[in-house]
């Protein structure tokens, strides 16, 4: 069985036992979360309008992490303008514990 959930403006296909990285959520390690499902699939498929009534996904927060460093370099020719900046996107690591209908 799998489900489609939405968090942080992105959609994720998840199944029980999956570990996913989502946009940072202000939760502590070990906190449990419930997500509404846009779609639940398996033997039969249920599609919501926009969410499936009574369906949810349970997840637990494993860790708060940062992504790889991205280097942003701005340059303008013949103007002696150079600017280097780095960025590391924060993520939350979740483990999917269950899907209920």
The first five atom37 places (N, CA, C, CB, O) and aatype in JSON, in Angstrom:
{
  "aatype": [20, 20, 20, 20, 20, 20, 20, 20, 20, 20, 20, 20, 20, 20, 20, 20, 20, 20, 20, 20, 20, 20, 20, 20, 20, 20, 20, 20, 20, 20, 20, 20, 20, 20, 20, 20, 20, 20, 20, 20, 20, 20, 20, 20, 20, 20, 20, 20, 20, 20, 20, 20, 20, 20, 20, 20, 20, 20, 20, 20, 20, 20, 20, 20, 20, 20, 20, 20, 20, 20, 20, 20, 20, 20, 20, 20, 20, 20, 20, 20, 20, 20, 20, 20, 20, 20, 20, 20, 20, 20, 20, 20, 20, 20, 20, 20, 20, 20, 20, 20, 20],
  "atom_mask": [
    [1, 1, 1, 1, 1],
    [1, 1, 1, 1, 1],
    [1, 1, 1, 1, 1],
    [1, 1, 1, 1, 1],
    [1, 1, 1, 1, 1],
    [1, 1, 1, 1, 1],
    [1, 1, 1, 1, 1],
    [1, 1, 1, 1, 1],
    [1, 1, 1, 1, 1],
    [1, 1, 1, 1, 1],
    [1, 1, 1, 1, 1],
    [1, 1, 1, 1, 1],
    [1, 1, 1, 1, 1],
    [1, 1, 1, 1, 1],
    [1, 1, 1, 1, 1],
    [1, 1, 1, 1, 1],
    [1, 1, 1, 1, 1],
    [1, 1, 1, 1, 1],
    [1, 1, 1, 1, 1],
    [1, 1, 1, 1, 1],
    [1, 1, 1, 1, 1],
    [1, 1, 1, 1, 1],
    [1, 1, 1, 1, 1],
    [1, 1, 1, 1, 1],
    [1, 1, 1, 1, 1],
    [1, 1, 1, 1, 1],
    [1, 1, 1, 1, 1],
    [1, 1, 1, 1, 1],
    [1, 1, 1, 1, 1],
    [1, 1, 1, 1, 1],
    [1, 1, 1, 1, 1],
    [1, 1, 1, 1, 1],
    [1, 1, 1, 1, 1],
    [1, 1, 1, 1, 1],
    [1, 1, 1, 1, 1],
    [1, 1, 1, 1, 1],
    [1, 1, 1, 1, 1],
    [1, 1, 1, 1, 1],
    [1, 1, 1, 1, 1],
    [1, 1, 1, 1, 1],
    [1, 1, 1, 1, 1],
    [1, 1, 1, 1, 1],
    [1, 1, 1, 1, 1],
    [1, 1, 1, 1, 1],
    [1, 1, 1, 1, 1],
    [1, 1, 1, 1, 1],
    [1, 1, 1, 1, 1],
    [1, 1, 1, 1, 1],
    [1, 1, 1, 1, 1],
    [1, 1, 1, 1, 1],
    [1, 1, 1, 1, 1],
    [1, 1, 1, 1, 1],
    [1, 1, 1, 1, 1],
    [1, 1, 1, 1, 1],
    [1, 1, 1, 1, 1],
    [1, 1, 1, 1, 1],
    [1, 1, 1, 1, 1],
    [1, 1, 1, 1, 1],
    [1, 1, 1, 1, 1],
    [1, 1, 1, 1, 1],
    [1, 1, 1, 1, 1],
    [1, 1, 1, 1, 1],
    [1, 1, 1, 1, 1],
    [1, 1, 1, 1, 1],
    [1, 1, 1, 1, 1],
    [1, 1, 1, 1, 1],
    [1, 1, 1, 1, 1],
    [1, 1, 1, 1, 1],
    [1, 1, 1, 1, 1],
    [1, 1, 1, 1, 1],
    [1, 1, 1, 1, 1],
    [1, 1, 1, 1, 1],
    [1, 1, 1, 1, 1],
    [1, 1, 1, 1, 1],
    [1, 1, 1, 1, 1],
    [1, 1, 1, 1, 1],
    [1, 1, 1, 1, 1],
    [1, 1, 1, 1, 1],
    [1, 1, 1, 1, 1],
    [1, 1, 1, 1, 1],
    [1, 1, 1, 1, 1],
    [1, 1, 1, 1, 1],
    [1, 1, 1, 1, 1],
    [1, 1, 1, 1, 1],
    [1, 1, 1, 1, 1],
    [1, 1, 1, 1, 1],
    [1, 1, 1, 1, 1],
    [1, 1, 1, 1, 1],
    [1, 1, 1, 1, 1],
    [1, 1, 1, 1, 1],
    [1, 1, 1, 1, 1],
    [1, 1, 1, 1, 1],
    [1, 1, 1, 1, 1],
    [1, 1, 1, 1, 1],
    [1, 1, 1, 1, 1],
    [1, 1, 1, 1, 1],
    [1, 1, 1, 1, 1],
    [1, 1, 1, 1, 1],
    [1, 1, 1, 1, 1],
    [1, 1, 1, 1, 1],
    [1, 1, 1, 1, 1]
  ],
  "atom_positions": [
    [[0.84, -1.17, 0.0], [0.0, 0.0, 0.0], [0.89, 1.24, 0.0], [-0.96, -0.01, 1.22], [1.93, 1.28, 0.66]],
    [[0.47, 2.26, -0.74], [1.21, 3.51, -0.79], [0.21, 4.67, -0.72], [2.08, 3.61, -2.07], [-0.99, 4.48, -0.89]],
    [[0.74, 5.86, -0.47], [-0.1, 7.05, -0.39], [0.66, 8.22, -0.97], [-0.54, 7.33, 1.08], [1.89, 8.23, -1.0]],
    [[-0.08, 9.21, -1.42], [0.49, 10.48, -1.88], [0.13, 11.53, -0.84], [-0.05, 10.87, -3.33], [-1.05, 11.76, -0.57]],
    [[1.16, 12.18, -0.26], [0.93, 13.22, 0.73], [1.53, 14.53, 0.22], [1.55, 12.84, 2.11], [2.32, 14.53, -0.72]],
    [[1.13, 15.63, 0.84], [1.68, 16.93, 0.46], [2.16, 17.63, 1.73], [0.62, 17.8, -0.29], [1.45, 17.69, 2.73]],
    [[3.38, 18.16, 1.68], [3.94, 18.95, 2.75], [5.02, 19.86, 2.17], [4.52, 18.05, 3.88], [5.78, 19.45, 1.3]],
    [[5.06, 21.08, 2.64], [6.05, 22.03, 2.14], [5.86, 22.4, 0.69], [7.42, 21.47, 2.33], [6.82, 22.8, 0.02]],
    [[4.63, 22.26, 0.18], [4.36, 22.61, -1.21], [4.79, 21.55, -2.2], [5.03, 23.87, -1.54], [4.75, 21.79, -3.41]],
    [[5.19, 20.37, -1.72], [5.62, 19.29, -2.6], [4.83, 18.03, -2.28], [7.15, 19.03, -2.45], [4.38, 17.84, -1.15]],
    [[4.67, 17.16, -3.29], [3.96, 15.91, -3.1], [4.96, 14.77, -3.05], [2.93, 15.68, -4.23], [5.95, 14.76, -3.78]],
    [[4.69, 13.8, -2.16], [5.57, 12.65, -1.95], [4.77, 11.36, -2.01], [6.31, 12.77, -0.61], [3.68, 11.28, -1.45]],
    [[5.31, 10.35, -2.7], [4.73, 9.02, -2.71], [5.43, 8.23, -1.61], [4.88, 8.32, -4.12], [6.65, 8.07, -1.64]],
    [[4.66, 7.73, -0.62], [5.25, 7.06, 0.53], [4.6, 5.7, 0.75], [5.12, 7.93, 1.79], [3.45, 5.47, 0.37]],
    [[5.36, 4.82, 1.37], [4.87, 3.51, 1.81], [5.39, 3.3, 3.23], [5.34, 2.35, 0.85], [6.27, 4.03, 3.69]],
    [[4.85, 2.32, 3.92], [5.26, 2.05, 5.29], [6.73, 1.66, 5.31], [4.39, 0.93, 5.93], [7.16, 0.8, 4.53]],
    [[7.51, 2.29, 6.2], [8.94, 1.99, 6.32], [9.83, 2.92, 5.53], [9.19, 0.6, 5.9], [11.05, 2.89, 5.7]],
    [[9.27, 3.75, 4.67], [10.07, 4.69, 3.88], [10.65, 5.78, 4.77], [9.22, 5.32, 2.76], [10.05, 6.18, 5.76]],
    [[11.84, 6.25, 4.4], [12.47, 7.4, 5.05], [12.57, 8.49, 3.99], [13.89, 7.04, 5.65], [13.18, 8.29, 2.94]],
    [[11.97, 9.66, 4.28], [11.94, 10.75, 3.31], [12.47, 12.02, 3.94], [10.52, 10.97, 2.76], [12.45, 12.19, 5.15]],
    [[12.95, 12.91, 3.08], [13.4, 14.24, 3.49], [12.39, 15.25, 2.97], [14.85, 14.54, 2.97], [12.13, 15.31, 1.77]],
    [[11.83, 16.06, 3.87], [10.85, 17.08, 3.5], [11.37, 18.44, 3.93], [9.45, 16.79, 4.14], [12.33, 18.53, 4.69]],
    [[10.73, 19.51, 3.42], [11.09, 20.85, 3.86], [10.99, 20.92, 5.37], [10.18, 21.92, 3.19], [10.15, 20.25, 5.97]],
    [[11.82, 21.73, 6.0], [11.94, 21.76, 7.45], [10.6, 21.99, 8.14], [12.92, 22.84, 7.87], [9.85, 22.91, 7.8]],
    [[10.32, 21.13, 9.14], [9.14, 21.25, 9.98], [9.61, 21.58, 11.39], [8.28, 19.93, 9.97], [10.61, 21.02, 11.85]],
    [[8.92, 22.47, 12.06], [9.31, 22.89, 13.41], [8.84, 21.86, 14.43], [8.72, 24.29, 13.75], [7.93, 22.13, 15.22]],
    [[9.46, 20.69, 14.41], [9.13, 19.6, 15.33], [10.42, 19.09, 15.98], [8.4, 18.44, 14.58], [11.51, 19.27, 15.44]],
    [[10.27, 18.46, 17.13], [11.4, 17.87, 17.84], [11.61, 16.44, 17.36], [11.17, 17.91, 19.38], [10.71, 15.83, 16.8]],
    [[12.81, 15.91, 17.6], [13.12, 14.52, 17.26], [12.22, 13.61, 18.09], [14.63, 14.2, 17.51], [12.12, 13.77, 19.3]],
    [[11.58, 12.66, 17.43], [10.68, 11.73, 18.1], [9.22, 12.13, 18.04], [11.09, 11.59, 19.52], [8.35, 11.33, 18.39]],
    [[8.91, 13.36, 17.61], [7.52, 13.79, 17.49], [6.82, 13.0, 16.39], [7.43, 15.31, 17.2], [7.43, 12.65, 15.38]],
    [[5.53, 12.73, 16.6], [4.73, 12.02, 15.6], [3.86, 13.01, 14.85], [3.86, 10.93, 16.26], [3.35, 13.97, 15.43]],
    [[3.7, 12.78, 13.55], [2.93, 13.65, 12.67], [1.88, 12.85, 11.94], [3.86, 14.38, 11.67], [2.06, 11.66, 11.7]],
    [[0.79, 13.49, 11.57], [-0.23, 12.9, 10.72], [-0.39, 13.79, 9.49], [-1.6, 12.73, 11.48], [-0.52, 15.01, 9.6]],
    [[-0.39, 13.16, 8.31], [-0.58, 13.87, 7.06], [-1.86, 13.38, 6.4], [0.63, 13.68, 6.11], [-2.18, 12.19, 6.46]],
    [[-2.6, 14.29, 5.77], [-3.75, 13.91, 4.96], [-3.25, 13.33, 3.64], [-4.7, 15.13, 4.71], [-2.17, 13.68, 3.17]],
    [[-4.04, 12.44, 3.05], [-3.65, 11.77, 1.81], [-4.42, 12.34, 0.63], [-3.89, 10.25, 1.92], [-5.63, 12.55, 0.7]],
    [[-3.7, 12.59, -0.45], [-4.33, 13.0, -1.7], [-4.81, 11.79, -2.47], [-3.36, 13.83, -2.55], [-5.8, 11.85, -3.2]],
    [[-4.08, 10.67, -2.3], [-4.42, 9.43, -2.98], [-3.88, 8.26, -2.17], [-3.86, 9.41, -4.42], [-2.81, 8.34, -1.59]],
    [[-4.62, 7.16, -2.15], [-4.17, 5.93, -1.51], [-4.27, 4.83, -2.54], [-5.01, 5.59, -0.22], [-5.31, 4.66, -3.17]],
    [[-3.17, 4.09, -2.73], [-3.15, 3.02, -3.72], [-2.75, 1.71, -3.11], [-2.2, 3.36, -4.85], [-2.25, 1.66, -1.98]],
    [[-2.98, 0.64, -3.84], [-2.68, -0.71, -3.38], [-3.53, -1.66, -4.19], [-2.94, -0.87, -1.84], [-3.49, -1.65, -5.42]],
    [[-4.32, -2.5, -3.49], [-5.26, -3.38, -4.2], [-6.32, -2.56, -4.92], [-5.92, -4.38, -3.21], [-6.68, -2.84, -6.06]],
    [[-6.83, -1.54, -4.21], [-7.77, -0.61, -4.84], [-7.19, 0.79, -4.69], [-9.2, -0.7, -4.19], [-6.42, 1.05, -3.77]],
    [[-7.56, 1.67, -5.58], [-7.05, 3.04, -5.55], [-8.17, 3.99, -5.2], [-6.42, 3.42, -6.9], [-9.26, 3.93, -5.77]],
    [[-7.89, 4.88, -4.25], [-8.85, 5.92, -3.88], [-8.2, 7.27, -4.12], [-9.32, 5.78, -2.38], [-7.09, 7.53, -3.64]],
    [[-8.88, 8.11, -4.87], [-8.38, 9.45, -5.16], [-9.28, 10.45, -4.46], [-8.33, 9.72, -6.7], [-10.5, 10.36, -4.56]],
    [[-8.69, 11.4, -3.75], [-9.45, 12.38, -3.0], [-9.8, 13.6, -3.83], [-8.7, 12.79, -1.79], [-9.26, 13.82, -4.91]],
    [[-10.72, 14.39, -3.28], [-11.12, 15.65, -3.93], [-11.13, 16.78, -2.93], [-12.51, 15.5, -4.59], [-12.24, 17.16, -2.54]],
    [[-10.07, 17.35, -2.47], [-8.68, 17.05, -2.79], [-8.06, 15.99, -1.88], [-7.86, 18.3, -2.71], [-7.01, 15.44, -2.22]],
    [[-8.68, 15.68, -0.7], [-8.1, 14.66, 0.17], [-9.07, 13.5, 0.31], [-7.74, 15.25, 1.56], [-10.27, 13.66, 0.14]],
    [[-8.52, 12.32, 0.63], [-9.32, 11.13, 0.84], [-9.87, 11.18, 2.26], [-8.48, 9.82, 0.6], [-9.11, 11.32, 3.22]],
    [[-11.2, 11.08, 2.4], [-11.84, 11.14, 3.72], [-11.41, 9.97, 4.59], [-13.37, 11.17, 3.58], [-11.49, 8.81, 4.16]],
    [[-10.95, 10.26, 5.79], [-10.58, 9.23, 6.76], [-9.21, 8.6, 6.55], [-11.59, 8.17, 6.72], [-8.8, 7.77, 7.35]],
    [[-8.5, 8.98, 5.51], [-7.17, 8.41, 5.25], [-6.1, 9.33, 5.81], [-6.94, 8.19, 3.74], [-6.19, 10.55, 5.7]],
    [[-5.09, 8.73, 6.43], [-3.97, 9.53, 6.95], [-2.7, 8.7, 6.95], [-4.28, 10.03, 8.37], [-2.73, 7.47, 6.87]],
    [[-1.59, 9.4, 7.03], [-0.26, 8.78, 7.09], [0.39, 9.21, 8.39], [0.62, 9.19, 5.85], [0.45, 10.4, 8.7]],
    [[0.88, 8.24, 9.16], [1.57, 8.53, 10.41], [3.08, 8.48, 10.16], [1.16, 7.53, 11.53], [3.59, 7.55, 9.53]],
    [[3.77, 9.5, 10.66], [5.22, 9.58, 10.5], [5.85, 10.04, 11.8], [5.6, 10.55, 9.34], [5.18, 10.65, 12.63]],
    [[7.13, 9.74, 11.96], [7.88, 10.18, 13.14], [9.13, 10.91, 12.67], [8.25, 8.97, 14.07], [9.76, 10.52, 11.69]],
    [[9.49, 11.98, 13.39], [10.66, 12.79, 13.03], [11.92, 12.06, 13.52], [10.56, 14.23, 13.66], [12.05, 11.75, 14.7]],
    [[12.84, 11.8, 12.59], [14.1, 11.15, 12.94], [15.21, 12.15, 13.21], [14.52, 10.21, 11.83], [16.01, 11.96, 14.13]],
    [[15.26, 13.23, 12.41], [16.39, 14.13, 12.48], [16.1, 15.44, 11.76], [17.64, 13.48, 11.89], [15.28, 15.48, 10.84]],
    [[16.76, 16.51, 12.18], [16.76, 17.77, 11.45], [18.13, 17.88, 10.78], [16.46, 19.01, 12.41], [19.15, 17.88, 11.47]],
    [[18.17, 17.99, 9.47], [19.44, 17.97, 8.73], [19.5, 19.15, 7.76], [19.61, 16.64, 7.96], [18.51, 19.84, 7.53]],
    [[20.7, 19.35, 7.19], [20.91, 20.34, 6.14], [21.35, 19.62, 4.88], [21.96, 21.41, 6.56], [22.02, 18.59, 4.94]],
    [[20.96, 20.16, 3.73], [21.34, 19.59, 2.44], [22.76, 19.97, 2.07], [20.38, 20.05, 1.37], [23.48, 20.6, 2.84]],
    [[23.16, 19.57, 0.88], [24.48, 19.89, 0.37], [24.63, 21.39, 0.18], [24.75, 19.16, -0.95], [23.65, 22.09, -0.05]],
    [[25.85, 21.87, 0.28], [26.11, 23.28, 0.09], [26.04, 23.63, -1.39], [27.49, 23.67, 0.67], [26.63, 22.95, -2.23]],
    [[25.3, 24.7, -1.68], [25.23, 25.24, -3.02], [25.98, 26.55, -3.04], [23.76, 25.43, -3.49], [25.83, 27.37, -2.13]],
    [[26.78, 26.77, -4.06], [27.54, 28.01, -4.19], [26.86, 28.87, -5.25], [29.03, 27.73, -4.58], [26.64, 28.45, -6.38]],
    [[26.52, 30.09, -4.85], [25.92, 31.07, -5.75], [27.01, 32.11, -6.05], [24.62, 31.73, -5.14], [27.49, 32.78, -5.13]],
    [[27.38, 32.24, -7.31], [28.44, 33.16, -7.69], [27.9, 34.14, -8.71], [29.66, 32.39, -8.26], [27.46, 33.76, -9.79]],
    [[27.95, 35.42, -8.36], [27.49, 36.47, -9.26], [28.7, 37.2, -9.82], [26.53, 37.47, -8.53], [29.67, 37.45, -9.11]],
    [[28.63, 37.55, -11.12], [29.78, 38.14, -11.79], [29.27, 39.03, -12.91], [30.73, 37.05, -12.34], [28.37, 38.66, -13.66]],
    [[29.86, 40.2, -13.01], [29.55, 41.09, -14.12], [30.86, 41.43, -14.84], [28.82, 42.39, -13.62], [31.81, 41.91, -14.22]],
    [[30.89, 41.17, -16.11], [32.1, 41.37, -16.91], [32.5, 42.83, -16.96], [31.89, 40.85, -18.32], [31.66, 43.72, -17.11]],
    [[33.79, 43.08, -16.82], [34.41, 44.41, -16.97], [33.97, 45.42, -15.91], [34.11, 44.96, -18.33], [34.25, 46.61, -16.07]],
    [[33.29, 45.01, -14.86], [32.81, 45.93, -13.85], [33.42, 45.66, -12.47], [31.3, 45.85, -13.76], [33.05, 46.3, -11.49]],
    [[34.34, 44.71, -12.39], [35.0, 44.34, -11.14], [33.98, 43.99, -10.05], [35.9, 45.49, -10.65], [34.14, 44.35, -8.89]],
    [[32.92, 43.27, -10.46], [31.88, 42.86, -9.52], [31.87, 41.34, -9.43], [30.48, 43.4, -9.95], [31.59, 40.65, -10.41]],
    [[32.18, 40.85, -8.24], [32.15, 39.41, -7.98], [31.57, 39.2, -6.59], [33.58, 38.77, -8.1], [31.98, 39.87, -5.64]],
    [[30.62, 38.28, -6.47], [30.0, 38.02, -5.17], [29.78, 36.52, -5.04], [28.65, 38.8, -5.02], [29.13, 35.91, -5.88]],
    [[30.33, 35.93, -3.97], [30.21, 34.5, -3.73], [29.38, 34.3, -2.47], [31.61, 33.82, -3.6], [29.65, 34.91, -1.43]],
    [[28.38, 33.45, -2.57], [27.5, 33.2, -1.43], [27.16, 31.72, -1.41], [26.21, 34.07, -1.51], [26.99, 31.11, -2.46]],
    [[27.06, 31.14, -0.22], [26.7, 29.74, -0.07], [25.33, 29.59, 0.57], [27.74, 29.0, 0.76], [24.83, 30.5, 1.23]],
    [[24.73, 28.41, 0.35], [23.41, 28.14, 0.92], [23.29, 26.65, 1.22], [22.28, 28.6, -0.04], [23.69, 25.81, 0.41]],
    [[22.73, 26.32, 2.39], [22.41, 24.93, 2.74], [20.95, 24.88, 3.18], [23.37, 24.39, 3.88], [20.58, 25.49, 4.19]],
    [[20.15, 24.16, 2.43], [18.71, 24.08, 2.7], [18.44, 23.15, 3.89], [17.95, 23.57, 1.45], [18.97, 22.04, 3.93]],
    [[17.64, 23.59, 4.87], [17.3, 22.71, 5.99], [16.17, 21.73, 5.62], [16.88, 23.54, 7.21], [15.21, 22.11, 4.96]],
    [[16.31, 20.49, 6.06], [15.32, 19.44, 5.81], [14.99, 18.73, 7.12], [15.84, 18.42, 4.77], [15.73, 18.81, 8.1]],
    [[13.85, 18.05, 7.12], [13.45, 17.19, 8.22], [13.38, 15.77, 7.68], [12.08, 17.63, 8.85], [12.76, 15.52, 6.65]],
    [[14.02, 14.83, 8.39], [14.03, 13.43, 7.98], [12.89, 12.72, 8.69], [15.41, 12.74, 8.29], [12.83, 12.73, 9.92]],
    [[11.98, 12.11, 7.94], [10.81, 11.43, 8.49], [10.83, 9.95, 8.15], [9.53, 12.07, 7.98], [11.3, 9.55, 7.08]],
    [[10.31, 9.14, 9.08], [10.09, 7.72, 8.79], [8.59, 7.48, 8.81], [10.82, 6.78, 9.83], [7.9, 7.9, 9.74]],
    [[8.08, 6.81, 7.78], [6.65, 6.54, 7.67], [6.33, 5.3, 8.5], [6.22, 6.34, 6.17], [6.89, 4.23, 8.27]],
    [[5.43, 5.45, 9.46], [5.08, 4.34, 10.37], [3.83, 3.61, 9.97], [4.9, 4.86, 11.76], [3.72, 2.41, 10.21]],
    [[2.87, 4.3, 9.34], [1.64, 3.6, 8.98], [0.76, 4.42, 8.07], [0.87, 3.23, 10.21], [0.86, 5.65, 8.0]],
    [[-0.13, 3.71, 7.35], [-1.12, 4.33, 6.48], [-2.47, 3.75, 6.89], [-0.81, 4.08, 4.94], [-2.65, 2.53, 6.9]],
    [[-3.42, 4.63, 7.22], [-4.75, 4.17, 7.61], [-5.79, 4.7, 6.64], [-5.09, 4.61, 9.06], [-5.65, 5.79, 6.1]],
    [[-6.83, 3.9, 6.44], [-7.93, 4.3, 5.55], [-9.13, 4.72, 6.35], [-8.3, 3.18, 4.6], [-10.15, 5.09, 5.77]]
  ]
}
